[in-house]
């Protein structure tokens, strides 16, 4: 898997890409990340990347020309624009992207990006949540990490992915480890019983209950009671 990230702030990625499983995947050659400095494609002496919006209004808008120049060599990759106006990012999308060879992530900034970028220069536009950030760099890191952990050889135990949150439309059940009691807070007895059938039944009940409480929008009429 190879990511290309187009950003105005390449230094943003220096430290996060060196730690944890992402850093190890880079070292092991399971992952490649190329950071493209958009400023190199800016217009004029000052490498301009933004301008005032047509029709007036607050803020500045990222110009189409520098992004077009940066994206031209990347036409054969899946090109994704990070934008608050994009479709919500979810686990299904990450699963799909993990099957690809190349992904280009375009980090928006300022008041937004010239709409012609979304209409003509990228394949899709995604948002990492119903909130607004200073730019798309945080979202790009989230996508890189979310996809990387799905790549073969990155997670030590692949079974852990199969039962985590959002698989089968449910949140993951509560998890516990030693000690069995701490400050009077006890682990549910069923987890200490050794009865794997009862444990799996408890886990399913917890998944459904937690999802109903926290994310009822994920439940369907076919989910178990």
URPEGI-V53824 format. One record per run of one state. SS is the DSSP state (A for helix, B for strand, O for the rest). FROM is the first residue (numbers start at 1). LEN is the number of residues. If there is no record, write none. Layout:
SS&FROM&LEN  SS&FROM&LEN
This chain:
O&1&1  B&2&6  O&8&2  A&10&4  O&14&2  A&16&3  O&19&1  A&20&9  O&29&3  B&32&6  A&38&4  O&42&1  B&43&1  O&44&4  B&48&1  O&49&1  B&50&3  O&53&7  B&60&3  O&63&1  A&64&11  O&75&3  B&78&11  O&89&2  A&91&7  O&98&4  B&102&6  O&108&1  B&109&1  O&110&2  B&112&2  O&114&1  A&115&6  O&121&3  B&124&4  O&128&7  B&135&1  O&136&1  A&137&12  O&149&10  A&159&4  O&163&4  B&167&1  O&168&2  B&170&1  O&171&10  B&181&2  O&183&2  B&185&2  O&187&2  A&189&4  O&193&3  A&196&19  O&215&1  A&216&3  O&219&7
